[in-house]
Amino acid sequence: MNSTIYQPFKNFDFKYKNCFLSGDTFSTPVVDISVLPEWLLEMANFSGAEQIKLLDESVRAYNTLRVPCNTEVLEHFLQPLEEQIATAFEQGYAGVSQLEEETLFKWIGKFMYSLLYIEMNAAVRLQQISADGVNMSQGLMHKFGNLHTMIQSIYLNVVYEDFSPWSIVVVPLEDHDTPFSFRDEINTITFSMKLKDFGIIACLQDNGTNRRFHEELLGQIKGQPLSAPQFEELCARFYYSAYLFNRLPEYAIMPVEGSIFIDAMPLRGTLNKPLFDHWQHKTYAQVLQDFWKPWGHTLFEIIKDPTNPISYFEPASLPATS
């Protein structure tokens, strides 16, 4: 094993030849593995035939979503991580809430990057992105590349210098039999999922700013089981604030003797404007309407009072609009 950091976005290595996580770092064979592991499909009572629509509008069954992985990485690093997550998920909120945030970050980051790998492979194959990354936002490539470097902590020792690159929130749910579902938003690298009696929301490249942005509401609901509409409302707030987050986090990344040391550059930089663009209730209501589809709330109903969108939280503790 060599000690260099694998950077797939330098040569757009999404051709199913090298390990999605470690490139050609290891010399053992490469096999295809499922993005949604078998244990998760079983826990969700899924057959694997359930479908997902990708960014290119193609529809794929869950069990066809696969990425290439080196057998050494799989056996020694990925499988132990999956087993740890599976054990926690089996225990529900009691187990998941005890996981280290970094462990959840590794697993969610691996999950999201696996989906991204499939999207990138399709985009290059369909010539929507050229093999050198032309036609793709440099900012997005930068964020994706940083995320990939960080999830190499699955098999490398990665040290974060006095910061965490993520906001991760785990909450209990009132319904102890919540069906499995997940969402992800690639542009902001935001993810949410729910299963059994727990929900997870994660912003993977924000240095904790989204959690701080919503700290009033999070403090208000701490430890309280959320109803289904409340959890979706909380998700909507995080997805919208992640969209409003207007910085591109920069990191000093230094490989030293088999470890990777990562230091975060100040988010404020030379800009005087706040870290988030202005919260607009009307735009937030549009996001919320999508999350509340199962309950049939119309946009007019949500924003009937333009200064006070409806909320399942009491008090609503909405961010200020100016």
N, C-alpha and C positions, 0 to 999 in steps of 0.2 A: 504493500500500500504506500502510495506517495503522499506527501503532506501538503500539496498545493490545494487551494480552494477550487472546487469544480464550479465553473460559471457557464451554464448552458446558453445564456443569452448572448455570449460573445460570438458563437458560431451557429446559433440557432439549432442546437442539438436536440431535435424533437422527432427523430426518425425511427424510433423503436430499435436502435442498435445498441445504445449504451443504457446503463442504469439511470432511471429518472432522477435518482437522489444523489448518486456518487459518480456518475459518468463512467470513465474507464479506470477509476481509482483501484479497483480490485480486479484480480485476474480470473476469478471463478466465473462460471457460466451465468448468463442472463436469462431470466424466465419472466413471463407475463403474470402479473398479479392483479386481483380485483381491486378496484377503487373502493367499492363497498364490500368489506370483508364478510366472509360467510357467517361469522358469529353475529354480525349486525343484522344481516338479512333474516337470520333465524329469530333473533330477539324481536325484530319488527314484524314477524310473521309474514315476511315477503317471500315470494317465489323466485325473485330475481328478474321476472319478466316485466315488472313495473317499468315505466318509461320516463325519460327525462328529455327535454328539448335543449339542444346545445345552441350556441350563439349563431351557428351557421344555419339554424332552423331545422337541422336534421334531428330525428327522434331516435333515441337509442334506449335499449333495455338496460337496466342496471347491471345485469350479469355480463354485458358486453363491454362495459367500461373497464379497461385494463391498461396497465402501464408496465414498462420493462423494469425489472429490479434484479440486481446482482444477488446470487444465492447466499453469499456471505453476509451481505447487508440484511437480507430477508431473515435468515436463520438466527443471526446473533443480535440484531438490533430492532428490526421492524416487528417480528413476531413477539418478542418480549413486551414491546410497547402496546401492541394490539391486545395481548393477554391482560396487561394491567388495566387498560381502558375497558375491556370487556367485563372484567371482574367488578369494576366500579359501576358500570352501567347496569349490571345485573342487580346491584344493591340499590339502584335508583338514586334519589337525591342524597341519601345518607352516604353513599359511596362516592358519588361524583363531587360533592361539596368538599370532600377530604383530599381530593387530588391536588397535587401541586399545580399552580397555574402554568408553569413551564411545561409540565407533562401534557396538559390539555393543549397548549400552544403547539407543541410538536405534532400531536395527533391531528388537530384541526388544520394546521399548516400543511401537513402531508396530504390530508384529504383535499383541501382546496387546490394545492399545487398539482395534484394528480389530475383533477378536472381541468386545470389550466393547461397541463401538458397535452391532454387530448384535444383541447380547443386549438392550441398552437399547432399541433400536428395537422389538424384539418385545415387551418388557415394557410399553412405553407403548402400543403398538398393541392388546395384549390387556388393557389396563387393569389390569395387575398393579402398575404404578406410574403414578400420575397425572402429568399433564404438568408439574407443578411439583415432582416428586420426592417427594411424600408416599408413604409406605410403603417408603422406602428408607433404610437406615442413614445417618445424618449422617456417621459415621466413614468409611464406604465412599465416600460422595460426596467427602469431603475427600481421601482417598487417590487416588481416580481423578482428581480435579481437579488435584492436584499432579503426578501422572504426566503428564497431558495437557500441563500447562504445561511440564514438562521436555522432552517429546519435540517441542515446538515448536522445540527446538534444531536440528531437521532443516532448518528454513528461517530461523531467527533465531539471533543470537549469544546463547547462554546461558552465563553464567559462574557456576560453583560456587565459593563462597568457602571454600577450604581444606577441602573434604569431597567425598565421592562419595555420591550417594543410593542406591547399589546395592551388592549383593554379586554378583559374577559370577565363576564358576569354569569354566575350560576344561580338560578332561582328555583325554589320549590313550586310545584303546581298543585292546585286543588284536586284535579282529576288524576288519580293514581294509575289510570289506564290510558293515558294520552297516546294516540297512535304516533309512530315515528314519521317525522317529516323534517326537511331542512331547506334552507334558502342560502344562496350566496350571491354576492355582488362583486364581480371581479374588479371593476374599476376602483372601488374603494377598499377592496380586500376585506369585506365584511361577511360574516357567517352567523347563522343562527340555526338551532335545531331543538326539537322537543321529543321526548320519549318518556313513557311511564309517568313519573311524578316530578320530572325536572326539565328545565329549559336552559339553554346556553346561548349567550350572545357574545360574539368575539369580533373585535376590530384588530387586525393583525399587524398593522403598520402605522400606529398613531402615537406611540410612546405613552399610552395611558390617558390621552387627552379627552377621549369621548367619555370614559368613565367619570373623569372629573367634571365634565360638562353637565352630566346628569346626576351629580352627587346628591342634590337635594332630594330628588325622587327616590334614588337608591337608598338613601338613609331612611326615608319615610317607610319603605316597604321591606326593609331588611328582615329576613327570616319569616315573612308572611307568605303563605301559599297564594299564588296568583290564579285567578280565573283564566280561562282560555282567551277571552277578549283582552284582559289586562296584559297577558304575556305578549300578544300580538301588538298591542299598543306600545309596550316597552321596546319591542323590536323596531317598530316604525320610527320611534324617536332616535334610536341608535343609527338606523340606516340613513335617516335624514341628516343627522348631525355629521355622520361620516362623509356625506356628500358636501356639507358646508365646510368641512375641515380643509383649509386652504394652504397647507404647507406640504412640501415633499420632504419627509424626514431624510436627513443625511447622517451617515455613520462613518467613523474611522474604523476600518476593519484590518486587523493585523494578525496574520498567522505566526505563531511562535511555538516552535518545538512540538508540533502535533496538536496544539490548541489554537482556537480562533478567539481573539479578544475584540470585542465590539464596544465602541464608545459612541454615544449619541451626541451629535452636534446640537447646539441650542436651537430650538424651533423658531424662536423669535428672529434670530439672525439680524439682518439690517432693516427688516420691515417693521413699520410702526403700527400696522393694522392688526386687529385681533386675530387669534388663531382660527376663528370660525367666521364665515360670512354671516350676514344678518339672518336670523331665524324669521321666516315668513309663515304665519299661520295658514295662509291659503295654500302654499306649496306643501306644507306638512300635511294638511288635510287630504291632499291628493295621494300622498304616500300612505296615509292612514286608511283611506278608503280601500286601497288594494289589500292591505293586511287584514281588513275587517270584512272582506268579501263573504265569508261564511255567515255573517250576521246581517247582511243586506243593508248596511248603512249607506245611504246616498251621500254624495259630496255636499249637496244642499243641506242635508240634515246635520252633517258633521260641522259645517262652517256657517250654520244659520246665524250664529252670533260671531261676526268676523274677528272679534277681539277675544273670543273664548270658545275654541273648538270643544266639542263634547269629549268627555274622558270617562273611563271606568275607574279612575283613581280619585280619591277624595282626601285632601284637596288635589287638584290636577297637577300642580307644581310644574307648569309648562315654562320653558325658557322665555325670557323677555324677548320682545320683538325689536328692541332697539338698544 
